[in-house]
């Protein structure tokens, strides 16, 4: 696995960053994928083999990728990584050196500098702590102000704004991919579908992705939303049809 020292940016909600948008436009292809879904509450069954699933599907990807930008590590054994959607981009990057990744992380509490990384979230109720993911090109930390943290919704709201800027000012194509996920993921699905932007739901990935993949009324009302099977070849064909990958 490749290891990157990411550039870290901090911004208040509502501010705009030209530098981040310009860095994303250095991607070889003018496409941006936003990858979202399950983290701490994803079951072991839903997480099984999902890293290779996406690495195989994305082979040759040379666009920009937006994701949550964090990693969950066990408190009792920090070498143990908790499987989550935010582990996928670094695995894709191993086979796609020309992609550009940006992690967007809400500052939901005080940040702690530890020997294991920058801790952005830690709860006594959880067996894990959340740190800034070490394997990404850039990380954007979002807060309301230095005195007021943000909520987790700030991640997808910021990604919506970045995607909007790339679509409008840099002529990027975009795609939201949803694997598993809970309430915050649901709000992102609905917000993106409402805008008419492309959305790809992964069937059999669990929770909200499955719920909306089986909602025929929702799919009929939003033709911009498609469903892929939990299969790397099927996901890859959808990536090609959405223009995220060149035809084979």
N, C-alpha and C positions, 0 to 999 in steps of 0.2 A: 504494500500500500504506500502511495506517495504521501509525503508530509509537507505541508505548506505552512508558512507563517503568515496568517491573514492580516490584511490591513484592517484596523478597527476605527469605525466612524461612530460618532455620537450625535444625535439630533433630537430636538424637541418636536412633538407632534405638530403638524401644520407647517413646519419649515420645509423648504424644497432644497434638494441637493443636486446641483448640476454635475459635480465631480463624479458622483456615483453613477448617474445615467451615462456619462461619457465613458466611464470605465467599462460599463456593460456593453457599450457599442463597439468595443474592441473585439468582441466575439466574431469569428470568421463569418458566420451566417446570421442574418438579421431575424432571429427567432428567439423567443423567450418562453421557457417552460416554468410554470409555478407548480411545485410539488408539495402537496399537503396531505394531512391525514393523521393517523393514530400515533401516539407517543406512549406515555406512561400507562394508559389504560388498554392498550392493544394486547390481545391474548397471544400466548405463545403459538397457538395454532395458526392465527392470522399472520404472524410474523415469520413463519417457517418458509425458508428459501426465498424471501422477498428481495434480498439483496441481489442475488444472481438473476432473479426474474427481471429486474430493471436494468442491470448492467448488460445483460444480453439484448434486451429490447432497444437500448440506447446506443449500441455500438456505432461509432462514427459520428455521434452528435457533436456539433461545433457551434452551438448557440449559447445563450445565457440561461442560467438556471437560478430561480429564487426558491429559498426554502427556509425552514425555521432557525437554522444556524446554531443549534444547541446539541449537546450530547448528554445523555443520562448515564451516570456511573453509580454503582452500588456503594453505599456508605461503608459497609463492612469489608468490601474488597474492591478498591477503586480500579483494579485492572479489569473488572467485569463490567462490560457495557450493556446497558439495557436496550434491547431492540426497539427501534422507533423509526418513523418516516425520515427523520433527520440524518440517519446513517446512510441513506441511499445515495445522495449526491457525491460523496467522497468515493464510493465504489464505482459510480458511473465515471467519475473523473479519471480513475485508474485506467479505463479503456478509452477515454475521450479527452486526451490532453489539450485539445483546442477549445474546450468549453470554458466558460467563465462563470464562477459560482458566487452568489451573494447570499449570505445568511442574514435574516432580519429577526432581531431578538428584542422583545419588549423588556424594558427594565421594570420588573414587577416588584422588586425589593432592592435593598442595598446590595451592591456588588462586593464580593469578598475575593481578595487575591490569595490563592492558596497554592501549594506546591503541585496540585493536581489541575490547576487552571483557574480561570475566572468563574466563580460561582455566581450564577444569576438567579437561582431559585433553589430553596431548600425548605422542606417542611418536616416537622417531627412525625407527621402522619405517614410519610413516604419512606421507603427503604433506600431510595436513591436521591442524589443531588444533581442539579442541572448546571452544566458548565457551557461556556462558549466552545463550539466545536473547533478543534484545532486544524481540521483539514477543509479549508475553504479559501477562496481567493480574497474575499472581503467580507466583513461583518458589520452590519449597521445596528447599533444599539439605540432603541427608540424609548423616549421618556416624555412625560407631559412637561416636566421642568426639572431642574436639579433637586427641587424639594418635593416633587410629586412623581411617583412611579406611574407606569402605564399598566393597562390590563392586557391579557393575552390577545384580545381582539385587535390590538394595535399591529400585530404581525401581518394579518391578512389585509388590514386597511392600508398599511404602508405598501404592501405588495401590489394592491390594486392601483395605487397612485403611480408606482414605478412602471407597472405594465401600461397604464394609460399614457404616460409620458413617452414610453418607447414606441407604442403603437401610433401615437399622433405626431411625434416630432422626429422619429427615426425610422418610420415605416416598418416596424417589426411586426411579425405575426406572433400570436400568443396562444398558449394552451395551458389550462389548469388541469392537472391530473390529481385525482382524489383516490387515495387508498385508505380504507378504514376511516377513522375519525369520529369525533363526538360533536358536541354542541357548537363549538367555535368553527369546526369544519363545515357544519351545516350552514352556518351564517355566510361563510365564504362561498359555498356552492350557490346559494340563493342570490347573493350579491353579484356574482360573476355571470350566472345564467340570465339575470335580469338585464345586464348590460348587452347581452347578445354575443358575448365572447365565447370562443370554443371551450368546452369542458369535456373531459374524459373521465368517466367513473369506472373503477375496476370492480367487476362483479366477483362475488365470493371473497372479497377482502375484509368483510365484516362491517358492522355498525352502520354509520351514516352513508358510506359509499354504497353499501348493499341496499340500504333502505331506498335511496333515490334511484338506484339502478333498476329496482323492481317497481317503481312508481310510474306506471304507464301514463297516467294523466299528466304528471310533471314532464315526462319526456315528450309527449305529444305537444305540450304547450311551449316547449323549449327545443326546437329542432337543432339548436347549436350545441346541445348536450348529447353525447354519444356514450355507449357502454362497450367496454372491452372485457373479454374473458381474462381470467387470471392465468395468462399464458404469454410468454415473451414474444412469440411469433405474432399473436393477435395484437398485442400492444404495439409492436413494431409496425404492423400494417396501418394501424390508426395514426401513429406518429408520421408515417409517410403521407397518408391521406390528408392530414392537417398541415402538411408542409414543414414539419419540424425536422424531418430527415429527407434527403434526396431520394428520388425513385431508384429502385434496385434493378 
